[in-house]
Amino acid sequence: MIDRLLGRRRLKERIAELEGERDDAVAHMEAEEERRAEAARKRQEAEKRVNELETRITELEDRLERAQQREADADASVDFRDIETLRPDRRDEVLSRLRSVETGPEGALSAFVADDGDVPDAVSAALGERASLAHRAAPTLVYADDAGLVSCALAPALDPEPFCEWSAGFRVEEEWFRPTGRFAFGLARSDTFAVGVYEGDERVDLETVRTDVMDEHDKGGFSQARYERLREEQIDEHLEECEAALSALPADLDRVVLVGESGIVKRLAEHADHTAGSDATGKPEAALEEAFSEFWTARLRLI
């Protein structure tokens, strides 16, 4: 009798335990279903938001494309009134005219627009619909007066730091356009190098390097890889001599300007204050004279 009673009690206890586990499992299942439902709802909301944003992006991209097309059409509708390359005599004449302009206290605008810089607001306001030409001409100096008599872009040999100012006259610094002071000017190519020390436009010293570097005619029976390796070794030796010549320049120079093949100039750039490209070729001294003359020209664009 007692055994039967104890057995039933244990069974009842076990049943209660199982029912508790069942209830917990049901609650867990219901909670999980609620989480899945909430997750599904949130996913639907997120998908809806994504669709809305994609639609908005498409609209804005269309507006941007139309705006860019309008700007391109506007830019195409304006052009420089004239373009002139100024050799030394003509350059000095133009600079003299700019310096002679006198206005009221803030009637003359001078600015430098860098190659990767924005057109200053004052330039945009002064040039109006022609402001895009200043950006097209960059890097360049821009000169304009409040009466609209002067409006031009003038690219100097040596770029100043960007600036923008109104004054009673145009800012035209001599060293931007003409060789001034005591400086070095060099031409560097893969097989030719020349560097001169100058006082103003007069050369007072000269160092040249000429190296026989293989070209395609010298390739002969070499494989392409061997030819390129030998040629690169010759160029490296050439550059070592160039670096030695640059390192031996006087320490009292105002600046060092280096022009030539872009890849070669880039490898020697640490020895120069200013660099530029040049297509001058020939014997070292003659090529240097050609590059020097080319460098100190100015490009005038009438806006």
C-alpha positions as CSV (number, residue, x, y, z in Angstrom):
1,M,0.0,0.0,0.0
2,I,2.7,2.4,1.0
3,D,4.8,1.3,-2.1
4,R,1.8,2.0,-4.3
5,L,1.4,5.4,-2.8
6,L,5.1,6.3,-3.1
7,G,5.1,5.1,-6.7
8,R,2.2,7.3,-7.6
9,R,3.8,10.3,-5.9
10,R,7.0,9.8,-7.8
11,L,5.0,9.5,-11.0
12,K,3.1,12.7,-10.2
13,E,6.3,14.5,-9.4
14,R,7.8,13.3,-12.7
15,I,4.7,14.3,-14.6
16,A,4.9,17.8,-13.0
17,E,8.6,18.0,-14.0
18,L,7.8,17.1,-17.5
19,E,4.9,19.5,-17.7
20,G,7.2,22.2,-16.5
21,E,9.8,21.4,-19.1
22,R,6.9,21.3,-21.7
23,D,5.7,24.7,-20.6
24,D,9.2,26.1,-20.7
25,A,9.7,24.7,-24.2
26,V,6.4,26.1,-25.4
27,A,7.3,29.5,-23.9
28,H,10.7,29.4,-25.6
29,M,9.1,28.4,-28.9
30,E,6.6,31.2,-28.7
31,A,9.4,33.7,-27.8
32,E,11.5,32.4,-30.7
33,E,8.5,32.8,-33.0
34,E,8.0,36.4,-31.7
35,R,11.7,37.1,-32.3
36,R,11.5,35.7,-35.8
37,A,8.4,37.7,-36.5
38,E,10.1,40.8,-35.2
39,A,13.2,40.1,-37.2
40,A,11.1,39.5,-40.3
41,R,9.3,42.9,-39.7
42,K,12.6,44.7,-39.2
43,R,14.0,43.0,-42.3
44,Q,11.0,44.2,-44.3
45,E,11.4,47.7,-42.9
46,A,15.1,47.6,-43.8
47,E,14.4,46.4,-47.3
48,K,11.8,49.1,-47.7
49,R,14.4,51.8,-46.5
50,V,17.0,50.4,-48.9
51,N,14.6,50.6,-51.8
52,E,13.8,54.2,-50.8
53,L,17.5,55.1,-50.6
54,E,18.3,53.5,-53.9
55,T,15.5,55.4,-55.5
56,R,16.7,58.6,-54.0
57,I,20.3,57.9,-55.0
58,T,19.2,57.3,-58.6
59,E,17.3,60.6,-58.6
60,L,20.3,62.5,-57.3
61,E,22.6,60.8,-59.7
62,D,20.3,61.9,-62.6
63,R,20.3,65.4,-61.2
64,L,24.1,65.4,-60.9
65,E,24.5,64.1,-64.4
66,R,22.1,66.8,-65.8
67,A,24.0,69.5,-63.8
68,Q,27.4,68.3,-65.1
69,Q,26.0,68.2,-68.6
70,R,24.8,71.8,-68.2
71,E,28.2,72.9,-66.9
72,A,29.9,71.1,-69.8
73,D,27.6,72.8,-72.2
74,A,28.2,76.1,-70.5
75,D,32.0,75.6,-70.6
76,A,31.9,74.6,-74.2
77,S,30.1,77.8,-75.0
78,V,32.9,80.0,-73.6
79,D,36.5,80.0,-74.8
80,F,39.6,82.0,-74.5
81,R,39.6,85.2,-76.6
82,D,43.2,84.5,-77.5
83,I,46.2,82.4,-76.5
84,E,49.8,83.5,-76.9
85,T,53.2,82.0,-75.9
86,L,55.3,84.8,-74.6
87,R,59.0,84.7,-75.4
88,P,61.4,86.9,-73.3
89,D,60.9,90.2,-75.0
90,R,57.2,89.9,-75.5
91,R,56.8,88.5,-71.9
92,D,58.6,91.5,-70.4
93,E,56.4,93.8,-72.4
94,V,53.2,92.1,-71.1
95,L,54.5,92.1,-67.6
96,S,55.3,95.9,-67.8
97,R,51.7,96.6,-69.0
98,L,50.2,94.7,-66.1
99,R,52.4,96.5,-63.6
100,S,51.4,99.9,-65.1
101,V,47.7,99.3,-64.3
102,E,46.5,101.5,-61.4
103,T,43.0,101.3,-59.9
104,G,41.2,102.3,-56.8
105,P,42.2,100.8,-53.4
106,E,40.6,97.4,-54.3
107,G,40.1,97.6,-58.0
108,A,42.7,95.0,-59.2
109,L,42.3,91.3,-58.6
110,S,45.4,89.0,-58.6
111,A,45.2,85.3,-57.8
112,F,47.0,82.1,-58.4
113,V,44.9,79.0,-59.2
114,A,46.8,75.8,-58.5
115,D,46.6,72.8,-60.8
116,D,44.6,70.8,-58.2
117,G,43.0,73.7,-56.5
118,D,39.6,75.4,-56.5
119,V,38.9,78.7,-58.2
120,P,38.6,81.3,-55.4
121,D,35.2,82.8,-54.9
122,A,36.5,86.3,-55.7
123,V,37.8,85.0,-59.1
124,S,34.5,83.3,-59.8
125,A,32.6,86.5,-59.0
126,A,34.9,88.7,-61.1
127,L,34.8,86.4,-64.2
128,G,31.2,85.3,-63.9
129,E,30.3,82.7,-66.6
130,R,33.9,82.7,-67.7
131,A,35.3,81.5,-64.4
132,S,35.6,77.9,-65.7
133,L,38.4,79.2,-68.0
134,A,40.5,79.9,-64.9
135,H,40.2,76.3,-63.8
136,R,40.9,75.1,-67.4
137,A,44.1,77.2,-67.5
138,A,45.4,76.1,-64.1
139,P,48.0,76.3,-62.8
140,T,47.9,79.9,-63.6
141,L,47.8,83.5,-62.4
142,V,44.6,85.3,-63.0
143,Y,44.4,89.1,-63.4
144,A,41.1,91.1,-63.6
145,D,40.0,94.6,-62.8
146,D,36.7,95.9,-61.5
147,A,36.0,97.8,-64.7
148,G,36.4,94.7,-66.9
149,L,39.3,96.2,-68.9
150,V,41.8,93.5,-67.9
151,S,40.8,89.8,-67.8
152,C,43.5,87.2,-68.4
153,A,45.3,84.1,-67.2
154,L,49.1,84.1,-67.2
155,A,51.0,80.9,-66.5
156,P,54.4,81.7,-64.9
157,A,57.6,79.6,-65.0
158,L,57.7,79.2,-61.2
159,D,54.4,78.8,-59.5
160,P,53.8,80.8,-56.3
161,E,51.8,79.6,-53.4
162,P,48.0,80.0,-54.0
163,F,46.7,83.5,-53.1
164,C,43.9,85.8,-54.0
165,E,43.8,89.5,-53.3
166,W,42.3,92.8,-54.4
167,S,44.6,95.8,-54.4
168,A,45.3,99.1,-56.2
169,G,47.5,97.2,-58.7
170,F,48.3,93.8,-60.0
171,R,50.7,91.6,-58.1
172,V,53.4,90.7,-60.7
173,E,56.6,89.2,-59.0
174,E,59.7,89.2,-61.2
175,E,60.9,85.8,-59.9
176,W,57.7,84.1,-61.1
177,F,58.6,84.9,-64.8
178,R,62.2,85.7,-65.2
179,P,65.5,84.1,-64.1
180,T,66.6,86.1,-61.0
181,G,69.3,85.7,-58.4
182,R,71.8,82.9,-58.4
183,F,70.4,79.5,-59.1
184,A,71.0,76.2,-60.9
185,F,69.0,74.9,-63.9
186,G,69.4,71.4,-65.1
187,L,68.1,69.1,-67.9
188,A,67.9,65.4,-67.2
189,R,67.2,62.6,-69.7
190,S,67.9,58.9,-69.6
191,D,71.2,59.4,-71.6
192,T,71.8,63.2,-71.3
193,F,72.3,65.5,-68.4
194,A,73.5,69.1,-68.1
195,V,73.3,71.5,-65.2
196,G,74.3,75.2,-65.2
197,V,74.8,77.7,-62.5
198,Y,73.2,81.0,-63.5
199,E,73.3,84.6,-62.3
200,G,70.1,86.0,-63.7
201,D,70.0,84.8,-67.3
202,E,73.8,84.5,-67.6
203,R,75.3,81.0,-67.2
204,V,78.5,81.1,-65.2
205,D,79.2,77.4,-64.8
206,L,78.3,74.1,-66.6
207,E,78.5,70.4,-65.9
208,T,77.4,67.8,-68.4
209,V,77.0,64.0,-68.5
210,R,76.5,61.9,-71.6
211,T,75.9,58.1,-71.3
212,D,75.5,55.6,-74.1
213,V,72.2,53.9,-73.2
214,M,70.9,51.0,-75.3
215,D,67.9,51.6,-77.5
216,E,65.9,49.2,-79.6
217,H,68.5,49.4,-82.4
218,D,71.1,48.0,-80.0
219,K,69.0,45.1,-78.8
220,G,70.6,42.7,-81.2
221,G,70.2,39.1,-80.1
222,F,69.4,39.9,-76.5
223,S,66.1,38.6,-75.0
224,Q,63.6,41.3,-74.1
225,A,64.2,40.7,-70.4
226,R,68.0,40.8,-70.7
227,Y,67.8,43.9,-72.9
228,E,65.6,45.7,-70.4
229,R,67.9,44.7,-67.5
230,L,71.0,45.9,-69.2
231,R,69.4,49.2,-70.3
232,E,68.1,49.8,-66.8
233,E,71.6,49.2,-65.4
234,Q,73.0,51.8,-67.8
235,I,70.4,54.3,-66.8
236,D,71.1,53.7,-63.1
237,E,74.8,54.4,-63.7
238,H,73.9,57.5,-65.6
239,L,71.7,58.7,-62.7
240,E,74.5,58.1,-60.3
241,E,76.6,60.6,-62.2
242,C,73.7,63.0,-62.4
243,E,73.2,62.8,-58.7
244,A,76.9,63.4,-58.1
245,A,76.8,66.6,-60.3
246,L,73.7,67.8,-58.4
247,S,75.2,67.1,-55.0
248,A,78.3,69.1,-56.0
249,L,76.4,72.3,-56.8
250,P,77.3,75.3,-54.6
251,A,75.5,75.6,-51.3
252,D,74.6,79.3,-51.7
253,L,72.1,78.9,-54.6
254,D,68.7,80.5,-54.3
255,R,67.0,77.5,-56.0
256,V,67.6,74.4,-58.2
257,V,65.3,73.9,-61.2
258,L,65.3,70.5,-62.9
259,V,63.4,69.7,-66.1
260,G,63.4,66.8,-68.6
261,E,61.9,63.3,-69.0
262,S,59.3,62.9,-66.3
263,G,60.4,59.5,-65.1
264,I,64.1,60.6,-64.8
265,V,63.3,64.0,-63.2
266,K,61.1,62.2,-60.7
267,R,64.1,60.0,-59.6
268,L,66.2,63.1,-59.1
269,A,63.5,65.3,-57.7
270,E,65.0,65.3,-54.1
271,H,67.9,67.4,-55.4
272,A,65.6,70.1,-56.9
273,D,63.3,72.8,-55.6
274,H,61.2,73.0,-58.8
275,T,60.7,70.4,-61.5
276,A,59.0,70.4,-64.9
277,G,58.8,68.4,-68.1
278,S,60.9,69.2,-71.2
279,D,61.2,67.7,-74.7
280,A,64.6,69.3,-75.3
281,T,67.1,66.8,-77.0
282,G,70.5,66.9,-78.6
283,K,73.9,67.4,-77.2
284,P,73.9,68.3,-73.5
285,E,74.8,72.0,-73.7
286,A,72.5,72.7,-76.7
287,A,69.7,70.8,-75.1
288,L,70.2,72.8,-71.9
289,E,70.0,76.1,-73.7
290,E,66.8,75.0,-75.5
291,A,65.2,73.8,-72.2
292,F,66.2,77.0,-70.4
293,S,64.6,79.2,-73.1
294,E,61.5,77.0,-73.1
295,F,61.1,77.0,-69.3
296,W,61.1,80.8,-69.0
297,T,58.4,81.4,-71.6
298,A,55.0,82.4,-70.3
299,R,51.5,81.3,-71.6
300,L,49.0,84.1,-71.9
301,R,45.3,83.4,-72.2
302,L,42.8,86.2,-72.6
303,I,39.6,85.4,-70.7
